[in-house]
Amino acid sequence: MPEGDSVLQLSQRLQFLVGKTVTRTSIRTPRFANHDFSGAQCQKIWPYGKYLFMLFDQQILAAHLKMEGSWAMHLAGDRWRQPAHTARVVLRFAHQPRDIEVVGHQLGLVRVFPATEYERFIGDLGPDILADDWDNHGKVEALRRIVAQPQRPIGTALLDQTNLVGIGNEYRAEVCFLAGLHPASRVGVLDTARVSEILDIARRIMWANRNEPVRVTTGIKRAGETTYVFGRNNRPCRRCRTLIKHDSLGGPDQKTRGGIDGELERIIWWCPHCQPLVGPQTD
């Protein structure tokens, strides 16, 4: 599942394209289908949370992986490993002996805009939890935004990309377990120090995984032992052996579980013993 560390690693793998010239463009979304980067040089590739950005001269291509998105690289003319109908962006770069083709499959969002509009584009997003300056600036701002929403469950606050960017459902589940907190617990019943601790846990485990090929939160890389609660419904907790539970959180009909109008309903996993619900679920 793509989360902030996945996009960071993707950006690192694509750095070899910086300095190369585009020879062919195919953007398969109606709004930007006529846009052509051909002849432009790739000047920079970088992540911001779950977004990947590419700068071509004075134009930026932005893509969001959402749940299923991925990027593949091939030598031009080679058969694609994924179905052609899932391609949303196809870029061909000059390379010897054959051009390189980079294909974005099942991308959840594709945008093209002038480089001068970058700050405006990310203006509604929170700070990046994997940014180098997170501890100096990002954490303070993320903390401010989260505690300003006391009625929200901490689980939905962590996923809200306007609070901070990079955390997805897997990390949300694991962070709440490591914090010993049910994800439906309201922000308002937690003191600021507790929310700060949760952000520290999230930063620590995501930073530790930023360059790792296999995402691990337990410290054990063996298959099936990499997570504490994520994807482990009805399996014993690794700490207390209580059976892990799962449910949904968010959505307009989820008020009894801490959801509020406008929240996206997502699956949560937790240990009933290790992660008590703090405070009431309803007002």
Secondary structure by P-SEA (a helix, b strand, c coil): cccaaaaaaaaaaaccccccccccccccccccccccccccccccccccccbbbbbcccbbbbbbbccccbbbbbccccccccccccccbbbbbbbccbbbbbbbccccbbbbbccccccccccccccccccccccccaaaaaaaaaaacccccaaaaaacccccccccaaaaaaaaaaaccccccccccccaaaaaaaaaaaaaaaaaacccccccccccccccccccccccccccccccccbbbbbbccccccccccccccccbbbbbbbcccccccccccc
